[in-house]
Amino acid sequence: MSVLLLAVQTIYAQDDPTYNIKFVKAIWVAGSIRVDPWSNSLADSNIIAVFELTPTDMKDWSPVFSEKLAYSFDDKKEIKALLLHQKTISVVFYGKNVKEKDQRIYEMVKDDIANYKGDEMLFIAFNFRNPCFRKPNKMSMTYGMWQKNNTDVRIEKKYDFKVE
């Protein structure tokens, strides 16, 4: 699995993306838990939002990570963030071997893995640490990856979803 990291200014275009990104599921986890596999820090609560990433054409595959994200909870004011500069948001990429890496994420995506016929598939787990004082009913996220063959183009999409 290869993911390129690139941090430059966003340029919007009407091009078709070279990948498919689909929202899978978002869950609220209450209580003191270990938030990500690289940290010993505990959070009082967190939201894990998982997206599936697949290629539209293998010649254009491997996605180019973007650190730009906008999000909101329960129709509150939108927050814009640069992921590499946030201490309250982490991002973890998983391949089809997610079951070996994180059982909780695997439970969220196992149906997607079983139904996918292609070779390459990634899952992106956004972990929001202590995002709010109570479980939100819904969340919005605006996110998109850079285009591999033209890293001046970043196509983002807004996702509105329920937090379980």
N, C-alpha and C positions, 0 to 999 in steps of 0.2 A: 504494500500500500504506500503510495507516495502522495503527499500533499505539499504544495509549494506555499510558502508564506510570502506575502507581498503587502506592504503598507504604503500606499500612495493615495493621492487625491481621487475622489470618485468622479467619474464622468458617466452620465446617463445616456443610454442609447435605446433605440427601439429594436435592436438585433434580437434574434432568437438565442436563448442560452444554449451552451454546449453541454448542458447537464440538466437533469430533472431534479428538482428539490421538492419534497413532499413532507408536510407535517405528519408526524406519526402519533404522538401523544405527549401530554404534559401532566405531571403529577405534583402534588403538594406533599412534602415529607416533613412531618412535625417531629419535634424532639431533637435531642443531641445525636447527630450522626456524623460519620466521616464523609465529607462532601465529595472529595475526589481521590483517586488512588495515589496521588503524589503529595498529599498533604496530611498532616496529623491534626489539623485544626478541626474543631467541631462547630457546627452551626445550630442555632436554636430551631430554625426551619429553613427549608429551601424549596425551590421549584426546579424541576428537571423537565426541560422541553427538548424532545428528540425529533430530529428530521432525518429523512432518508435521502441520500444523494446517489443518483445513477447517471451514467453517461447517455447522451443522445446518439453519440457515435464514438467508437473506441479510439479513433485517430485523435479526437479532441480530449481524451481522458488523461489526465489527472487534474482534478480541480485546483484552483488557486484560491487559497483562503483569504477572506477579507475580514478585517478586524472591526469594521463599522457595523453597528447594530442600533436599532431604535426599538423601544418597548414601552408598554404601559400595562397597568393592572386595572380591571374594572372601569374602563373609560376615563381614568385619571390622566393627568398631564403626561405626554410622551417624554421619555428620557432617551437622550442620544448618548451613545457610549462608544469608545474605542476599546475593544476587548483586551488588548495587550496592556492597557493602562488601568484596568479595573481590578480591585481586590475583592469585589463582591460577585463577580461573574467569571466563571471558568468555562472553557470549551474543551471537550474531549472527543476525538475521532475514533470510531470503531469500524472494523471490517466485519465480514461475515462470521469471524471467530469471536464475536462479541460475547458469546456464552462463556468462553474461557476467561474473558477479561472482567466482566461485570454482570453478574446474574440479574441484578435489578433492571439494568438497561435491556438485557436479553428478553426478559419477560414483557417489556414494552414493545419489542420489535420482532418477536419470533414468528408471528403470522406473516409479516412482510418478507422475512427471509424465506419462509416456506413457499410463498407464492411467486418469488422473483425467479425468472428464467435466465437472466443474463449472467455474465462472469464477474463483473465489477460492481461493487455496492459498498457504500460507506454510510455510517450513521454519525450524525453530529449531535452531541448531547450538550446543551447549554445549561449550566448549573448556576442558578441565582441564589446566592447565600443571603439569608435574612432579608428577603425582598420586601416584606410588609408585615404588619402586626397580626394580621389574620389571613386565612386562606382566601384568595380572590376567587370569584366565580369564573372570570374569564381573563384572557390576556391577549395582547396584540404584540406582534413582533414584525419588524421590517428588516429583511436580511437578503443578501445575495452574494454570490461568489464572483471573482474576476474571471474573465474569459481567458482560457489558456493561450489561444492564438492571437489575442489582442488584449494585453493587460492594461490598456487604457479604457476598456469597457467593463463596467460592473452592472449587472442587471439584478435589481432587487425587487422583491415582492413583499406585500404585506400579508401576514397571516393572522387571522382572528380565530381563537380557539378557546375551548373550555378547559379549565384546570381541574383535574379529578382529585 
